[in-house]
Amino acid sequence: MEELFITEEDLDYFTNIPNMVCEETVQYKAKNSFEEEVKAHNCITLEEFGKMLKDSIDNDPRFV
């Protein structure tokens, strides 16, 4: 059988497996808060959607 030599860099690569497939190397710092981003893109949050859905069901005579 042929001998196989690996470098320390190769050994480190094969032994230090990350927990996630895509770990961040640089911390992301958002310019705006989540709420500001939602409003800037004309979106709603899941909480707002849930409230709107509940209100529409409560006000619909078919669901009384």
C-alpha positions in Angstrom: 0.0 0.0 0.0 1.3 3.4 -0.9 2.0 5.9 1.9 -0.1 9.1 2.0 1.2 12.3 3.4 -0.9 15.3 4.3 0.0 18.7 5.5 -1.1 20.2 8.8 -3.4 22.5 6.9 -5.1 19.4 5.3 -5.4 17.7 8.7 -6.9 20.8 10.2 -9.4 21.0 7.4 -10.5 17.4 7.8 -10.7 17.4 11.6 -12.3 20.8 12.4 -15.7 20.3 10.8 -18.1 23.2 11.4 -21.4 22.6 13.1 -23.2 24.4 10.3 -22.7 24.3 6.6 -22.4 28.0 6.3 -21.0 29.7 9.4 -20.6 33.4 9.3 -17.0 34.6 9.3 -17.9 38.3 9.8 -20.6 39.5 12.2 -23.5 41.1 10.3 -24.6 44.5 11.6 -27.9 45.7 10.2 -28.3 49.4 9.5 -31.9 49.3 10.5 -33.9 47.4 13.0 -36.1 44.5 11.8 -39.2 46.7 12.2 -37.7 49.5 10.1 -36.7 47.0 7.3 -40.2 45.5 7.3 -41.7 48.9 6.8 -39.1 50.0 4.3 -40.0 47.0 2.1 -43.8 47.4 2.6 -44.1 44.1 4.4 -45.8 42.8 7.5 -44.6 40.6 10.3 -46.0 37.2 11.1 -47.6 38.7 14.2 -49.3 41.4 12.2 -50.5 38.8 9.7 -51.9 36.6 12.5 -53.7 39.5 14.0 -55.2 40.5 10.6 -56.2 36.9 9.9 -57.9 36.6 13.3 -59.7 39.9 12.9 -61.0 38.9 9.5 -62.2 35.5 10.8 -63.9 37.2 13.8 -65.6 39.7 11.6 -66.8 37.2 8.9 -70.4 36.1 9.5 -69.7 32.7 8.0 -67.5 31.8 11.0 -69.9 32.9 13.7 
